[in-house]
């Protein structure tokens, strides 16, 4: 599981182009809906066995914080 793997999954689940998915962007500024977040969490669990409760993610979180919560380092 790499940064690029998770970035591709986020892009797929949110239907956003990867170039819009900057680490400092918040889920709110990207307009990622709660339905897309839940879908993303289910896919993370299915593919990688990562369990994250939807309550752990907020729309104010940045993608960097989401990646850190998952345990994936964001390249500098």
C-alpha positions in Angstrom: 0.0 0.0 0.0 1.6 3.2 -1.2 0.7 6.8 -1.4 0.0 6.4 -5.2 -2.3 3.4 -4.4 -4.3 5.4 -1.9 -4.4 8.5 -4.1 -5.7 6.4 -7.0 -8.4 4.9 -4.7 -9.5 8.4 -3.5 -9.6 9.6 -7.1 -11.7 6.6 -8.1 -14.1 6.8 -5.2 -14.6 10.6 -5.4 -14.5 10.8 -9.2 -11.9 13.7 -8.8 -8.8 13.9 -11.0 -5.7 13.0 -9.1 -4.1 16.4 -9.9 -6.8 18.1 -7.7 -5.9 15.9 -4.7 -3.3 18.0 -3.0 -2.2 16.9 0.5 -3.2 20.2 2.1 -6.7 20.3 0.5 -9.5 19.6 2.9 -12.3 17.2 2.2 -14.6 20.1 2.3 -12.7 22.2 -0.3 -12.6 19.1 -2.5 -16.4 18.8 -2.0 -16.1 15.1 -1.0 -19.5 14.0 0.2 -20.1 11.9 3.2 -21.3 9.1 0.9 -18.0 9.2 -1.1 -16.1 9.2 2.2 -18.0 6.1 3.4 -17.5 4.4 0.0 -13.8 5.2 0.3 -13.6 3.7 3.8 -15.3 0.5 2.6 -12.9 0.2 -0.3 -9.9 0.8 2.0 -11.2 -2.0 4.3 -11.8 -4.4 1.4 -8.5 -3.8 -0.3 -6.1 -3.3 2.6 -7.9 -4.5 5.7 -7.8 -0.9 7.2 -10.6 -0.2 9.6 -11.5 3.4 10.1 -14.8 4.6 11.5 -16.5 7.3 9.5 -16.7 9.4 12.6 -12.9 9.6 12.6 -12.9 11.6 9.4 -14.3 15.1 9.2 -14.7 17.4 6.3 -12.2 19.8 7.9 -9.4 17.2 7.6 -6.8 17.6 5.0 -5.9 14.7 2.6 -2.5 14.6 4.4 -4.3 13.9 7.7 -6.4 11.2 6.1 -3.3 9.6 4.7 -1.5 9.8 8.0 -4.6 8.2 9.7 -4.4 5.4 7.2 -0.6 5.1 7.9 0.7 6.2 4.5 3.4 8.8 4.3 2.8 11.8 2.0 5.8 12.6 -0.1 7.3 16.0 0.3 
